[in-house]
Amino acid sequence: LENISNDDFTHQNDILFRTDSSQKLTEEEEIIKGPVHFLSSSPSCLTKQWIPLWAVFDAHECKLKIFSGEDEQDIFEDIDVGGATFVYDLENSQNGEFKICTAENEQVLDVGNAEKRLHWLNNLQKARREFTSSTDRLSSKGSLCSLQENVAGDSKIGSPFREMISPRVPTPRSAGYSTTKSFFHSFTQNPRFKLARSVSDRQLPPVKMEKSEPSKTQGFQAFHKLRKSIRPAPGNAKTLATVSKDLETLKGDLLASQDEASASKEVISVLQKQIQTLEKEKETLTAMQPQLAEGQLMDILRDKDEQILKCESIIKEKEKNEELLKEKIIVIEKELATYVHIVEVKDRSIIKLSNDLHEFDLSQKIEQATPLSASGSSFVFSEKVSVWSQTDVEKHKESLQDTVTAFLMQNKFLNKEVLELNQLRQQAMDREQKLFLEASDWEARFYQIQSKYLLLLNELHNPQVMVSASRQEMVGHLLKDIVESSEKPTLSSHPEHDRFGFRFEENGSLLDKAERLQRIAQENLEETELTAAEMETRWKDVVVALGRPGHFTVSREMKDLIRRGVPINLRGTVWRAVIINRIRGNVEGQYQDYYQALLSNYNPGLTLSSAAKQIELDLLRTLPNNIHYDNTHAKGIPKLRRVLLAYSLHNPDIEYCQGFNRMAAIALLFLDEEDAFWCLVYIVEVLMPDSFYTKQMVGAQVDQSVFKELLCEKLPRLAIHLESHGVDPTLFSLNWFLCLFVDSLPVNTYLHIWDAFLFEGSKVLFRYALAIFRSFEEKLLRQNDYMSIFNTFRTELESSFDVKKLTKIAFHDLNPFPLRVIRSKREHHHKILQAQMESLDLIRQDYRKNSLKSGVSSPSCVQSDEEEDM
């Protein structure tokens, strides 16, 4: 396994599914090329024939190129292997046929036999895997190289001695510096050797070198031997052959002494050159750093020389290790070849012995089946034994075993192919997801830029002073082109509607188009931001906390999280969790099937009730620009009808009010029918005050009085300005409170308000209503009549897309006013309104009494009759 992991190109599937033919024959990388037979169809597609061709795999393009001949000139076929799959059939297991299946067609190749086929398939698989992963490896290598460059640059900058150690003037070196450093190293190791680096030592004295004891007297041994040969020893006479032999020895010693002397001269010359080089280096350092003393310069040079010598010794050791490793590799290769040869010999021996054993068994069976008779030398079979039938059975058995082995090999190959394809599919899915996110981001940026472009063209299109007619005409043409252009990138299946089903106003003004594009860009960017894992985890924690039984404690962190807005994909889940938490007893108690019971017991009879009639009239008035409610056959209309009828049966005191349809329609966009019904119950009976939706709308009138008082407290200048021009702020705010801002603000804005309203209650309506007036305060103060104030407010209200700005004003800029303050103001204004209503009842009663006495019919009664007829 260690050897396998060290191989750069070994894949985990090669470890799990090894076949004999997939082993490497050599240590070098194999080239995928060779002769093949290509199955080609005739022009009429009636016959097919095999064509001998030459195939070569191109690793750069991951394609198998098939040429007409080995010269690789004429391309016959080009097969893309990067997105292809491979398969072969076992019916013809002995031949080398296999298929390469691509997205366009299938190609059949024959490489000769089964072993070559497996060899081709394994190499093609490996090449396909390397090609698909090459992009990731190249990107990782590029980032690593950039990191190494940064580290190298930092190391150079951070060295405090970079100017001293690396001088600007290059160090002069002699021609034989690289080849004679070993001599310098040997002499520097001698403690008696010292370099003359001072100024006074520049005139070099003759170099005196001492050698070891054996080499000191070697030069005089030749003369000593010559004298001994001329002066014979007493009592020992030498022959002429002995003297000649000694003379030859002396000549060899003389030549060795001469070679040694010449080598010493070369060493001395090299050392002199080195000393001259060091003197030049010293002069260079002195010129660059004049403030350094001579001893410091010598230390720097000495340190540099020591570092050079250390590096040289390390390099030599590495080279020696490399040579040793190469020798080991050669030995191992030889041993491997020997082992392979031994295995082949053993295989041949085993086959031979198996054949001999088979023949021996067969001969024994024949002898047992054919005994000799007593009548003569002829052989008579006393029992018929079909020898050839047994042989056929064994052959059939061997054939079946071979088939099983082939099936096992095919199974391994197909399993390996399945794993390869799964990995390729996963890589393709990851790339597709990444490209989809990038496309969403680019789409959002496109809509932002197009919105800004439209607004800019609109500003330029307005008539201005000192602007030429040609420029005005050019801007007009640009506006016409951009408005009439229909080529807009989109990733949604219904580009004429947004994600909530609201229709785009294609025939609107230029500003409407720009605002719509800005809203789409904002939605796409919010969706990209809210898909983070951390945000999703936090919202799941909120849902889990709301689903726990018992009293729920609202934390500051959770309140801030909900005020920032619930993600679109989790809005329905969070809304349902809040509703069930607040009215858990009704939803999970004895009224668990309450909604279905209301609808099953409903029997309209021959005539509809007044509430049912009003519901039918208001169905198509509910969000007419939404695809779910724009016609009688829309899928949201039956659901909305059932929810409103169920609530009219649930609360007979109120039955129906012309704001329920919008609230129920918005709830159905994110909840199912029953949850939308309980959402309507939760809003009307829990969040809003009592008698808010009754016929007299007492609660609504009280809240409008409270809102006017808060407007005078928080925005006194605007309140005085509106009152001076006769503008009542309740003309706008009453519809906001009754319909919860639906159809009064853009979709994203009022959905954001709904998130905080369902969680915190009706005080959120006061906060956002005041925030809207605060955001338009400066523009409203510049208007000087009733109609201009009304038109400005309506225009600004329809373009209130900046929900973050409104949220900041509502919860941070305005002074805090808790719910208890609103409740006290409600009690105060409720008493005032009740007193006014009692006084009106007294006046009405007095009027009726006087009119009856005078015999004149009351006009109020006539008016009520007309209202009933209507």
C-alpha positions, 0 to 999 in steps of 0.5 A: 500500500505504501508503494501504491500511495506513492504513485502519482497516477494511482487511483483508488479504483485501481486498488479495489479492482485490480486485474492481471492485465492492468499491472504496469509492465515497465516503470515508464509511462506507456503511450496509448497507441497501436493498430486497431480494427474499426467497424465502419458502416457503408454509405447506404448503412446496409452493411458493416465492415472492419477497417484496419487503422492506427489509433493514437490517444492525445492526452492534451485534448483527451481524444482518441485519434484514429488515422489511416496509417502509422504515419499519422497523417490522415485522420479517419475518426476523432473520438472524445474520451473525456465524456465517454463510457466503455463497455464490452460483451462477454459473448465474444470474450476471446476477441478484443472488441469493445465499445466507446459510447459518447453523447453523439454515437457509439464506436466499436473497436477491435484491438486483437485479443482480450488482454490487449482489450483490458490494457486499452480500457484501463489506460483510457480510464486512467487518461480520462480521470487525469484529464477531468482532474487536471483543471483543479491541480493546475489551479492549486499549483498556481496558488501555491507558486504565488504563495512561494513567491510572496514568501521568497520576497518577504524573506529577502526584505526581512534580512537585516544583512542583505546589503552586506551579504549580497553586494550589488557588485557581483563577486569575481570568480576565477575560471577554475573556481567550480572545479578546484574548491575541493583543494581549498576545502582540504587546505582550510581544514589544516590548522596551520593554513591561514589566508593573508587578508590584510593590506600588508599581506597582499604581496604574497610570500612563497607558499610553504606547505608541509605534508604528512610523513609518508609523502615527505621522504617519497621524493628521496627514495628514488636516489636512495634506491639508485645508490643502493643499486650501484653500491652492492651490499657486502656479501650479496651480488645481484644479477643484471636482471635484478638491477634492470628490474630495480631501474624500472622501479626507480623510473616509475617512482621518478614519474610519480614524483614528477606528477605529484610535483606538477599537481602541487604546482597546480594547487599552489596556482589555484590557491593564489587565484583564490587569494586574489579573488578574496582580496578583490572581494575584500576591496569590494566590501571595503568600498561598499561598507567603509565604516566596517573594520578589517576584522569584521570584513574578514569575518564576513568573508570567512562566514561566506566561505564556510557556507559555500563549503558546507553547501558543497559538502551537502551536494556531494552527499546528495549525489552519493545518495542518488547514485546509491539509490540508482544502484539499488533500483538497478538491482531491484529491477534485475531481481524483479526480472529474475522473479518474473522469469522464475514464475514463468518457468513454474507456470510452464512446469505446472501446466506440463504436470497438469497435462501429465496427470490428466493423461495418467488418470485417463489411461487408468480409466481405460485400463480399468474398463478393458480387462483381458479375456481368456480366449485369446489376445483380443481385447473385449470390453465387458463394460462400455465406457464412453471415454470421449463423452467424459472428455467433452464434459470436462472440456465443457466444465473448463469452458464454464470455468473460463466463462465464470472467470471472464464474468468476474473480470467483466464485473470488476471492470463494470464496477470500476466504470460505475465508480468512475462515472459516479465521480464524473457525475458528481464533479459535473453536478458541483460545476453546475451548482457553482455556475448556477450561483454565478449566473444568479449573481450576474443576473442580479448585477445585470438588473442593477446596472440596467435599472441605473441605466434607465434612470440615467437615461430618463434624467437625460431625457428631461428637457434641460437648458443649454442642451443641443437638439442632437443630444436630446434626439440621441438620448430619445433613441437610446430610451426607445431601444432599451424600452423596446428590447426584449432580450433580458437574461432570466433564470425563472420559468415565468419571466412575466411574474416574480417569485410570489406570482405578481405580474410585471407591469410591462406597459408602465412608465420608464420609472416603473421598469427601473423600479421593477428591475431594482426589485428583482436585483434586490430579491436575487441578492437577498436570496444569495445572502440568505442561503448561508449555512449559518443563517439557516441554522439560526432560523432552524433554532428559532423554529425549534424554540417556537415549537416547544410546549409551554411559555415562550420567552422572547429574547433580544437576539431573536427579536432582532433576527426577525426584524431583519426579515425572514428568508423566503424559503423559510417564511412559511415555516416560521409563520406557522411556528409563530401561529401555532405557538400563540394559539397552540390550544386551538390548533392542537387541542379539541379543535384539531379538525375544526377547519374541516368540520366547519366546511363539512357542515356548511350548507348554503341552501337556495340563497347565499348569506350576505357574507357569502355574497360579499366574499364572491364579489371580492374574490377577483378583486383580491390581488388582481395582478397576481397569477394565483388570483387573477381569474376564476380558474386560478388555483388560489381562488377555491382555497381563498373562498373556503378560508373566508367562508370558514371564518365567516362561520367561525365568527358570526359576529364579524362574518366578513370584512373587506380586508380579510380577503387580502390577508388570507391571500397573502397567507395562502402564498406561504401556508396551506389552507388550514394554516391560512385559516388559523393565521386569519384567526390569529390576526383578527382575534389575537393581534388586533384589538377588539371590535377592530373589524366590526361594523362600526369599526370602533377599534380601527377608529381608536387606533387612528386617533392613537396614530395621529397623537403619535404623529404629533409627538414624533413628527410635529413639523409634518403634523402641523404642515398637514393640518395647515393644508387640510390633509388628514393622515388617516386617509392613508393610514386607515387602509394600512391598518385594515389590510396590513399594508397589502396593496399599499407598499411593494411586495417585499416591503409589506412581507417584511412588515408581516414578519415582525407583525406576526411575532410582535403584534400591532405595535409594529403597524404604528412603528412602520406607519410613522417610519413611512411619514418620516422617510417622506417628511422633507418632500412633503414639507416642500409641497404647498397645496392639498393635491401636491401633498396627496400625489407626492405621498402616493408616488413615494409610497409606491416606490418604497423598496428600501425596506432596510431604511424603513426598518432602521427608522422604525426601530432605531431612529424613532424614540421607543414607545412600548406596547403599554404606552399604546394600550394606555392611549387606546383606553383614553381615546376609546373613552372619548370615542364612546362618549362621542357615540353616546352623544350622537345616539342621544341626538339621533333619538331626539331627532327621531322623536321630534320627526315623529311628532311632526309627522315628517319621515326621517331622511336617515331611514330613507337612506338606510332603505336605499343602502339595503336596496344596494 
